[in-house]
Amino acid sequence: MALQELEHADDLMDDCMDNCLEAVQVCEWCADACVDEGEEMARCIRLCRDVADVAALHARWMARESGYHRELADLCADLCEECAEECAQHDHDHCQACAEILPKCAETCREMAAS
């Protein structure tokens, strides 16, 4: 069953799940690529790994309609915003991709938390 076919998922939840899964992908790519960039990328790596873990968990909790997914949405949004700010400071393509994608995830997570 595709995520869009979940009976309990409305358009906001579908968008939030999609954005969380996209955040997981871009953050995993960025963290992996940053390893080769040197020690000055340690904060970027840590934040990307945190976002990837929390966004994946948030998507899973939404998919199974956990009673706590809205609380996790706030944490996911906070992490996405902080990571996007960090990545925006670096010129690497993978960092710039994070800086572009993560604000969308943060926005839908905030909306999800408020719904």
C-alpha positions in Angstrom: 0.0 0.0 0.0 1.4 3.4 -0.9 1.5 6.1 1.8 -1.1 8.1 -0.1 -3.5 5.2 0.4 -3.5 5.2 4.2 -7.1 5.7 5.3 -6.2 8.0 8.2 -3.8 10.2 6.2 -5.1 13.6 5.0 -3.3 15.9 2.5 -1.3 17.5 5.3 -0.1 14.1 6.7 0.7 12.9 3.1 2.8 16.0 2.5 4.5 15.8 5.9 5.4 12.1 5.4 6.7 12.9 1.9 8.8 15.8 3.2 10.1 13.7 6.2 11.2 11.0 3.9 12.9 13.5 1.5 14.6 15.0 4.5 15.9 11.5 5.5 17.4 11.0 2.0 19.1 14.4 1.7 20.5 14.3 5.2 21.9 10.9 4.8 23.6 12.0 1.6 24.9 15.2 3.2 26.2 13.5 6.3 28.0 10.9 4.3 29.5 13.4 1.9 30.5 15.7 4.8 32.7 13.0 6.2 35.1 13.6 3.3 35.1 17.4 3.9 37.0 17.4 7.1 36.5 18.0 10.8 35.0 21.4 10.3 31.9 19.6 9.1 31.3 17.8 12.4 28.3 19.9 13.4 26.7 19.5 10.0 27.2 15.7 10.2 25.7 15.5 13.6 22.6 17.6 12.8 22.0 15.7 9.5 22.2 12.4 11.3 19.7 13.7 14.0 17.3 14.9 11.3 17.5 11.7 9.4 16.7 9.6 12.5 13.9 11.8 13.8 12.3 12.4 10.4 12.3 8.7 9.7 10.7 8.0 13.1 8.2 10.8 12.6 7.2 9.3 9.2 6.8 5.9 10.8 4.7 7.3 13.6 2.4 9.1 11.2 2.0 6.0 9.1 0.8 4.0 12.1 -1.2 6.9 13.5 0.7 7.0 16.8 -0.9 9.1 19.4 2.4 11.0 19.9 3.3 11.9 16.3 2.3 15.5 16.8 4.7 15.9 19.7 7.5 14.5 17.6 6.6 16.9 14.8 7.7 19.8 16.8 11.1 18.2 17.5 11.5 17.3 13.8 10.7 20.9 12.8 13.3 22.3 15.3 16.0 19.9 14.0 15.2 20.7 10.4 15.4 24.4 11.0 18.7 24.2 12.8 20.2 21.8 10.3 19.1 24.0 7.4 20.8 27.0 9.0 24.0 25.0 9.5 24.0 23.6 6.0 23.3 27.0 4.4 26.7 28.2 5.7 28.5 25.6 3.5 29.0 25.8 -0.3 28.9 22.0 -0.9 26.1 20.8 -3.2 24.9 18.3 -0.6 24.7 21.1 2.1 22.9 23.4 -0.2 20.4 20.6 -1.0 19.7 20.3 2.7 19.3 24.0 3.2 16.7 24.0 0.4 14.7 20.9 1.3 14.6 21.0 5.1 12.6 24.2 5.5 9.7 22.4 3.7 9.9 19.6 6.1 10.0 22.0 9.1 6.9 23.8 7.7 4.8 20.7 7.3 5.9 19.3 10.6 4.9 22.6 12.4 1.5 22.4 10.6 1.2 18.8 11.6 2.0 19.6 15.3 -0.7 22.3 15.3 -3.4 20.2 13.7 
